Amino acid sequence: MAESDLIRDPKALRALAHPFRWKLIAVLSGEGPCTATRCAELTGESVASCSYHLNMLAKYGFVEEVPDQGRQKPWRLARRDQSWSSLGLDQEGALAAEAASEAFLEQEFASIRERFRRRELEPEEWRRVVGIDATLNFLTAEEARAALEEVREVLRRHADRVDPDARPDGARPVRFLLATTVMPKRDN
């Protein structure tokens, strides 16, 4: 993602500092356009709560109403990628970025736990591909950046499938969460 695509506005980052808003983003990402009523059905929250949070996301350009839908008021993602970095932000921005990251991770981990609890209900072909992998490698910062870019390139190969017409039969939403962390440097 280009530096210019990063979310830099502290107010927009604070709008993302709510786990339920990440849940709504996930719903719209996986289901496509949905009304607040449909979001409520899928999340177990009230329609009023969904409507409020969708409007907050819209205020900062993360979601938008689908035009010309009559009485229906479906929402869709206005941007598929939400990326930010605290690098170069002032203290207010850095704190907002940290809060957005924590809310994102809270929602992602809750989703992962729920999906793992339900994995035995999936057909065997899906149970074989669901899992968690973790590895520890010793890399330079440049090697880590290159490895991260390689993985991202593999995942981009199927990015066109956000369009339902581009999906092969049997395709389902598959979530990859790629976390790259570095252990603190120790004085030895």
C-alpha positions, 0 to 999 in steps of 0.5 A: 500500500502506498504511503498516500493511502495510509489513514493519517487523520486522528479523527478517522483513526478514532472512528476505527477504535471501536471493535464493533465497527470492525465487525461491520467492516467485516460484514460488508467485506464478506457479504457485500452491501447490507442494510442496517437491518441485515447487519443487525441480523448478522451481528446480533446487535440492534438495528439502531446500533448498526445504523449509528456505527455505519453512519460513524464509519460513513462520516470518515469515508470508510462506508457509503450508502449504495445510491438509488435503492429506493426505501432500502438503505444498503451500505457498502465499503467505500474503501477495501483497505484500511491501513495506517501507521503511527510513523510520522504522526503527532502524539494525538495521531499515534494514540489514535492509531494505537487505539484503532490497532487494538480495536482491530486486533480485538475484533480479529481475535474474537472472529478467529476464536469463533471460527475455530470453535465452529471448524468441526462443523465445516466439511473436511476439505475446509477443515484441512486448510483452516489453521494457525501457523507461526514461525520465528525467523532471524531476519534483517529489517530489509529481509523482513520487508521483502518477505512481507511483500512476497506474501502480500503479492501472493494474496493480491492474486485473488483480489479481483474476487471481491466482484461476485462474478469473478468467483469460482464455484465453491469460493468462500470468504477466507480471512488471512491475518498476517501479523509481523512483529519483532521481538524487543532488542535485548542488551547482551 
